[in-house]
């Protein structure tokens, strides 16, 4: 009897000590700082665009909340881009005089929690005809960045000819992509035909090709961009012929596909950071369900690739040099960062993806 009481007491102590930890793990808190410096090394003034200075507002949803907690400058105008992403402008003069420089910084405070993973099953999968027509009309169109030529469409149809469900089609496309494309980081995003013809690309390049193939089959898809928090991520990458330098500590940028698969709805498809090897494992083990990945923006209609390339050309042809420093300054609760090192094997290479903050500003409507 005494033994039973002792065991019960030990169990009560264990539960009491573990419960707060389990509760804390449900909500992970991150704080990070982004600092941007524009330096004009020439003699002539350089006119910055609103797009160069705009600051992204991280979205809130049932899994994450984000606030701007500190800013070096007043924030004067809040607006949205074509895809509904919110941006805000700091109160900074647009003209950068010869020999002059501008530095501004912003701090984010983010609370994130794990997402529920769907129970995917081939036996429960539905045909594309079950997809709401409104989603097909919105997310199956051709755009500047997501499009298909005869080769892309023909390949998508060939790869999925033996499948009748949207899930089955997606699994076949993942299997081909995983086996046919090689990871390589580029300074600017590639068009889907370029990725297909070259057989290589980074996280957003591979996703853009997959999205284009899915859309050609009538399966809604778009690109989602986010940040990966991990203390082992770090990079110091010069690019754009030396006109852009990205330094990151504890944070890396990443992109993945969001596909609408009935009856489960929108699911993330990570072609480069998922630890899975089999197509179904890649879906089920997508790291985007974990609290250390925080979504930042959606890309569906905007000229993601064209605008990025135009910005690179504009800065390379100037005497302006840009430095971006992004540092995680605080982490509280929950995640054991040691357990996610596998996921970030490629994340250090995508540090340059932070150039989104320079290249992908969109003017408000």
C-alpha positions as CSV (number, residue, x, y, z in Angstrom):
1,X,0.0,0.0,0.0
2,X,2.8,2.3,0.9
3,X,4.5,1.5,-2.4
4,X,1.4,2.4,-4.4
5,X,1.1,5.7,-2.6
6,X,4.7,6.5,-3.2
7,X,4.4,5.7,-6.9
8,X,1.3,7.9,-7.1
9,X,3.1,10.7,-5.4
10,X,6.0,10.4,-7.8
11,X,3.7,10.4,-10.7
12,X,1.9,13.5,-9.3
13,X,5.2,15.3,-9.0
14,X,6.3,14.3,-12.5
15,X,3.0,15.5,-14.0
16,X,3.2,18.8,-12.1
17,X,6.7,19.4,-13.3
18,X,6.1,18.4,-16.9
19,X,2.8,20.1,-17.5
20,X,4.3,23.7,-17.5
21,X,6.9,22.6,-20.0
22,X,4.3,21.0,-22.2
23,X,2.2,24.1,-22.1
24,X,5.2,26.3,-22.8
25,X,6.1,24.2,-25.8
26,X,2.7,25.0,-27.4
27,X,3.7,28.6,-27.9
28,X,7.2,29.5,-29.1
29,X,8.3,33.1,-28.9
30,X,10.9,34.6,-31.2
31,X,12.2,38.2,-31.6
32,X,14.5,39.2,-34.4
33,X,15.9,42.4,-35.8
34,X,16.3,43.4,-39.4
35,X,18.7,46.3,-40.2
36,X,19.1,47.7,-43.7
37,X,21.9,50.1,-44.9
38,X,21.8,51.8,-48.3
39,X,25.2,53.4,-49.1
40,X,25.7,55.6,-52.2
41,X,29.4,55.3,-53.1
42,X,28.9,57.5,-56.2
43,X,28.7,61.3,-56.6
44,X,25.3,61.5,-58.1
45,X,22.1,61.2,-56.0
46,X,20.1,57.9,-56.2
47,X,16.4,57.9,-55.9
48,X,15.0,55.1,-53.8
49,X,11.6,53.7,-54.5
50,X,8.9,53.0,-51.9
51,X,9.4,49.4,-52.8
52,X,13.0,49.6,-51.6
53,X,12.1,50.7,-48.1
54,X,8.8,49.0,-47.4
55,X,8.7,46.7,-44.4
56,X,6.7,43.5,-44.4
57,X,4.0,43.0,-41.8
58,X,3.9,39.3,-40.7
59,X,0.4,37.9,-40.9
60,X,-1.6,36.8,-37.8
61,X,-3.6,33.5,-37.8
62,X,-4.6,30.8,-35.4
63,X,-1.0,29.5,-35.2
64,X,1.0,32.7,-35.1
65,X,0.8,36.3,-34.0
66,X,3.4,39.0,-34.9
67,X,4.0,42.6,-33.9
68,X,6.5,45.3,-34.8
69,X,7.9,46.1,-31.4
70,X,10.6,48.6,-32.3
71,X,11.5,50.7,-35.3
72,X,14.3,53.2,-35.8
73,X,12.0,55.5,-37.8
74,X,8.4,56.4,-37.6
75,X,6.1,54.2,-39.8
76,X,3.9,56.4,-42.0
77,X,1.9,54.4,-44.5
78,X,0.3,50.9,-44.4
79,X,-0.8,49.2,-47.6
80,X,-1.3,45.8,-49.3
81,X,0.0,44.3,-52.4
82,X,-1.8,42.3,-55.1
83,X,-1.8,39.1,-53.0
84,X,-3.1,40.8,-49.8
85,X,0.3,41.0,-48.0
86,X,0.6,44.0,-45.7
87,X,3.6,46.4,-45.9
88,X,4.4,49.6,-44.2
89,X,6.8,52.5,-45.1
90,X,9.2,54.1,-42.7
91,X,9.6,57.9,-42.7
92,X,12.8,58.0,-44.7
93,X,13.7,60.4,-47.6
94,X,13.7,58.7,-51.0
95,X,16.7,60.7,-52.3
96,X,20.1,59.2,-51.3
97,X,22.7,61.9,-52.0
98,X,26.1,61.0,-53.4
99,X,28.4,59.8,-50.7
100,X,25.4,59.5,-48.3
101,X,23.9,56.5,-46.5
102,X,20.7,55.5,-44.8
103,X,20.3,52.9,-42.1
104,X,17.0,51.8,-40.5
105,X,16.0,48.8,-38.4
106,X,12.9,47.0,-37.3
107,X,12.3,44.4,-34.6
108,X,9.6,41.7,-34.7
109,X,8.1,39.9,-31.8
110,X,6.5,36.6,-32.9
111,X,4.5,33.9,-31.1
112,X,4.2,30.6,-33.0
113,X,2.7,27.2,-32.2
114,X,2.6,23.8,-33.9
115,X,0.0,23.3,-36.6
116,X,-2.2,20.1,-36.7
117,X,-1.1,17.7,-39.4
118,X,-3.8,16.3,-41.6
119,X,-4.2,12.5,-41.9
120,X,-3.6,12.1,-45.6
121,X,-4.9,8.9,-47.2
122,X,-4.9,7.7,-50.8
123,X,-8.2,5.9,-50.1
124,X,-9.9,9.1,-49.0
125,X,-8.5,11.3,-51.7
126,X,-11.0,13.1,-54.1
127,X,-10.9,14.1,-57.7
128,X,-10.0,17.6,-58.8
129,X,-13.7,18.1,-59.7
130,X,-14.3,18.4,-55.9
131,X,-12.2,21.5,-55.7
132,X,-14.4,24.7,-55.4
133,X,-14.6,26.5,-58.7
134,X,-13.8,29.8,-57.0
135,X,-10.4,28.5,-56.0
136,X,-9.7,27.1,-59.5
137,X,-10.6,30.5,-61.0
138,X,-8.2,32.3,-58.6
139,X,-5.3,29.9,-58.2
140,X,-5.1,28.1,-61.6
141,X,-4.4,31.2,-63.8
142,X,-1.2,31.9,-65.6
143,X,0.8,34.8,-64.3
144,X,4.2,36.4,-64.8
145,X,5.8,33.9,-62.5
146,X,3.5,30.9,-62.7
147,X,2.8,29.7,-66.3
148,X,3.1,26.7,-68.5
149,X,4.2,26.1,-72.0
150,X,3.6,22.9,-74.0
151,X,6.6,21.2,-72.5
152,X,5.5,21.9,-68.9
153,X,1.9,21.1,-69.4
154,X,2.7,18.0,-71.4
155,X,5.1,16.7,-68.7
156,X,2.4,17.4,-66.0
157,X,-0.2,15.4,-67.9
158,X,2.2,12.6,-68.7
159,X,3.3,12.3,-65.0
160,X,-0.4,12.2,-63.8
161,X,-2.1,10.2,-66.6
162,X,-2.6,7.2,-64.4
163,X,-4.1,9.1,-61.5
164,X,-7.7,10.3,-60.9
165,X,-7.3,12.1,-57.6
166,X,-5.7,15.4,-56.8
167,X,-3.6,13.8,-54.1
168,X,-2.4,11.1,-56.5
169,X,-1.5,13.7,-59.1
170,X,0.5,15.7,-56.5
171,X,2.4,12.6,-55.3
172,X,3.4,11.8,-58.8
173,X,4.7,15.4,-59.4
174,X,6.6,15.4,-56.1
175,X,8.2,12.0,-57.0
176,X,9.4,13.4,-60.4
177,X,10.6,16.7,-58.9
178,X,12.4,15.0,-56.0
179,X,14.2,12.7,-58.4
180,X,14.8,15.0,-61.3
181,X,15.8,18.4,-59.9
182,X,19.1,19.3,-58.2
183,X,19.2,21.9,-55.4
184,X,21.1,25.0,-56.4
185,X,20.8,28.5,-55.0
186,X,20.5,31.5,-57.4
187,X,20.6,35.2,-56.8
188,X,17.2,35.8,-58.4
189,X,14.2,33.4,-58.9
190,X,14.0,31.4,-62.1
191,X,11.0,31.0,-64.4
192,X,9.5,27.5,-64.4
193,X,10.7,26.7,-67.9
194,X,14.3,27.7,-66.9
195,X,14.1,25.3,-63.9
196,X,12.8,22.5,-66.0
197,X,15.4,23.0,-68.8
198,X,18.3,23.4,-66.3
199,X,17.2,20.7,-64.0
200,X,18.1,22.6,-60.9
201,X,16.9,25.3,-58.5
202,X,16.5,26.3,-54.9
203,X,13.4,26.3,-52.7
204,X,11.4,28.9,-54.6
205,X,12.6,27.8,-58.1
206,X,11.4,24.2,-57.5
207,X,8.2,25.4,-56.0
208,X,7.4,27.7,-58.9
209,X,7.8,24.8,-61.3
210,X,5.6,22.6,-59.2
211,X,2.9,25.3,-58.8
212,X,2.9,25.9,-62.6
213,X,2.4,22.1,-63.2
214,X,-0.4,21.9,-60.6
215,X,-2.2,24.9,-62.0
216,X,-2.0,23.4,-65.5
217,X,-3.9,20.4,-64.2
218,X,-6.6,22.5,-62.5
219,X,-5.2,22.1,-59.0
220,X,-5.0,25.4,-57.1
221,X,-1.5,26.3,-55.8
222,X,0.6,29.3,-54.8
223,X,4.0,30.1,-53.3
224,X,4.4,30.8,-49.6
225,X,7.4,32.5,-48.1
226,X,8.5,32.3,-44.5
227,X,11.4,32.2,-42.0
228,X,13.1,29.3,-40.3
229,X,14.4,29.9,-36.8
230,X,17.4,27.9,-35.8
231,X,20.5,28.8,-33.9
232,X,22.7,26.9,-36.3
233,X,21.6,29.0,-39.3
234,X,24.1,31.7,-40.3
235,X,25.3,33.2,-43.5
236,X,27.3,36.1,-44.8
237,X,26.5,36.2,-48.5
238,X,27.6,38.9,-51.0
239,X,25.6,38.8,-54.3
240,X,24.5,41.1,-57.1
241,X,28.1,41.8,-58.1
242,X,28.8,42.9,-54.6
243,X,25.9,45.4,-54.4
244,X,24.0,43.3,-51.9
245,X,25.3,41.6,-48.7
246,X,23.1,39.5,-46.5
247,X,24.2,38.6,-43.0
248,X,22.0,36.3,-40.9
249,X,22.2,34.8,-37.5
250,X,19.6,32.3,-36.2
251,X,17.2,32.9,-39.0
252,X,16.9,31.8,-42.7
253,X,14.4,32.5,-45.4
254,X,12.5,29.7,-47.1
255,X,9.7,29.1,-49.6
256,X,7.3,26.2,-50.3
257,X,4.2,25.3,-52.3
258,X,0.7,25.5,-50.9
259,X,-1.6,23.2,-52.8
260,X,-5.4,22.6,-52.4
261,X,-6.0,18.9,-52.1
262,X,-9.6,17.8,-51.4
263,X,-10.9,16.8,-48.9
264,X,-8.1,18.2,-46.7
265,X,-7.8,21.7,-48.2
266,X,-4.6,23.7,-48.4
267,X,-1.5,21.7,-47.5
268,X,2.2,22.7,-47.6
269,X,4.5,20.9,-50.0
270,X,8.2,21.4,-49.1
271,X,10.5,20.0,-51.8
272,X,13.8,21.0,-50.2
273,X,13.6,20.9,-46.3
274,X,11.2,18.1,-45.6
275,X,13.1,15.1,-44.0
276,X,10.9,12.7,-46.0
277,X,12.1,10.6,-48.9
278,X,8.9,9.1,-50.2
279,X,6.4,11.5,-51.7
280,X,3.8,10.8,-49.0
281,X,6.4,11.2,-46.3
282,X,7.4,14.6,-47.8
283,X,3.8,15.7,-47.4
284,X,3.2,14.2,-43.9
285,X,6.6,15.4,-42.5
286,X,6.6,18.9,-43.9
287,X,8.4,21.2,-41.4
288,X,5.9,24.0,-42.0
289,X,3.6,22.4,-39.4
290,X,6.3,23.1,-36.7
291,X,6.5,26.3,-34.7
292,X,10.0,27.1,-35.8
293,X,8.8,28.0,-39.3
294,X,6.7,31.2,-39.5
295,X,4.9,32.2,-42.7
296,X,5.5,35.8,-43.9
297,X,3.7,36.3,-47.2
298,X,1.8,34.6,-50.1
299,X,2.7,34.9,-53.8
300,X,0.1,34.2,-56.4
301,X,-0.5,37.1,-58.8
302,X,2.4,39.5,-58.3
303,X,5.4,39.6,-60.7
304,X,7.6,37.8,-58.2
305,X,10.4,36.9,-60.7
306,X,10.3,39.9,-63.0
307,X,10.3,42.4,-60.2
308,X,13.2,40.6,-58.5
309,X,15.3,40.7,-61.7
310,X,14.5,44.3,-62.4
311,X,15.6,45.3,-58.9
312,X,18.9,43.4,-59.2
313,X,19.6,45.1,-62.5
314,X,18.7,48.5,-61.1
315,X,21.1,48.2,-58.2
316,X,24.0,46.6,-60.1
317,X,23.9,49.4,-62.6
318,X,24.1,52.0,-59.8
319,X,26.7,53.0,-57.2
320,X,24.4,52.0,-54.3
321,X,25.4,49.1,-52.0
322,X,22.9,47.4,-49.7
323,X,23.6,45.5,-46.5
324,X,21.0,43.5,-44.7
325,X,21.6,42.1,-41.3
326,X,19.0,39.8,-39.7
327,X,19.6,38.5,-36.3
328,X,17.5,36.5,-33.9
329,X,17.7,38.4,-30.6
330,X,15.5,36.4,-28.3
331,X,14.0,32.9,-28.1
332,X,11.7,31.8,-25.3
333,X,10.0,28.4,-24.4
334,X,9.4,25.3,-26.3
335,X,11.5,24.2,-29.2
336,X,14.7,22.2,-28.8
337,X,16.7,23.6,-31.7
338,X,19.0,20.6,-31.7
339,X,16.2,18.4,-33.1
340,X,15.7,20.4,-36.2
341,X,19.2,20.5,-37.6
342,X,18.3,18.1,-40.4
343,X,15.7,20.5,-41.6
344,X,18.1,23.3,-42.0
345,X,20.8,21.6,-44.0
346,X,19.7,23.7,-46.9
347,X,18.6,26.7,-44.9
348,X,22.0,28.3,-44.7
349,X,22.1,28.4,-48.5
350,X,18.8,30.2,-48.6
351,X,20.1,33.1,-46.4
352,X,20.3,35.1,-49.6
353,X,16.5,34.7,-49.8
354,X,16.3,37.7,-47.4
355,X,16.9,39.8,-50.5
356,X,13.1,39.6,-50.7
357,X,13.1,42.7,-48.4
358,X,15.0,44.5,-51.1
359,X,13.6,43.2,-54.3
360,X,10.0,42.3,-53.8
361,X,8.4,45.5,-52.5
362,X,5.0,46.1,-54.0
363,X,3.3,49.4,-54.3
364,X,-0.1,49.8,-52.7
365,X,-3.3,49.8,-54.7
